[in-house]
């Protein structure tokens, strides 16, 4: 039976300072909650994600990740934020741990104030047909001339459509009105993809050098709004950069996101690659504590 009172933490993830980045609620002691109770709590917080972790040992834990609409198998900022909170509460060790979630095992490592996840590439398809990409751009307020390269679907348990655009276009982009499964032209959007990641990518000054990225992430019908910092999209972007030949042998990239929302975020990515294909994706950032308290469990 679930307890009547549940402890929680609120943190800001991928933030260089508090009250920036992406908000996350971490609810403790909820192993016996029903799915409906978890969803009610996620809706009460209203953040893009709320997590419900249960420690297995000092080096492993299970986690359920919910948006206000549904449970999802994996997400980046909930992974980093949950691990950081469990370490701060003394429930896991401060070296490297394994998160067990709907997408499988995700390794999480700590380096001082930084937290890094390492995920296995899964979803990859592309390049997308140009008419389909133009339709996606149009739904987000952009024109075919804003396109700046091949668009790919890529992810590590949560797939994203990564559409490169010119820098100036990001200021004009808006939340789309169409769910991806409504597009004609390629069924992969229905099977693999959860949202759209519009990215302006600066080519590295040298082969294998760091890539600077300005990103805006939209999830029509799921979050219902723009996302301030999206670790799962950042992981998939590394795969897309390899596939596009921007980082054919792997390498590092730095993402600026959430600026247009007033929630500036910084994400650091690194992708390993062999023979032009990504083999591992790493995403890291900082976490800041905001609040801690208790909440009343919803009726069963």
Secondary structure, DSSP 8 states (H G I E B T S, - for coil): ---SEEEEEEEEES-SSSS-SEEEEEE-S-TT--HHHHHHHHHHH-SSEEEEEEEEETTEEEEEEE-SS-EES--HHHHHHHHHHHHHTTSS-SSEEEEEETTEEEEEEEETTEEEEEE---EEEE---HHHHHHHHHHTT--GGGB-S--EEEESSSEEEEEEB-HHHHTT----SS-GGG-SS-THHHHHEEEEEEEEEE--SSTT--EEEEEEEE-TTTTSSEES--HHHHHHHHHHHHHHTTTTTEEEEEEEESGGGT--EEEEEEEEEETTEEEEEEEEEEEEEEEEEEEE----
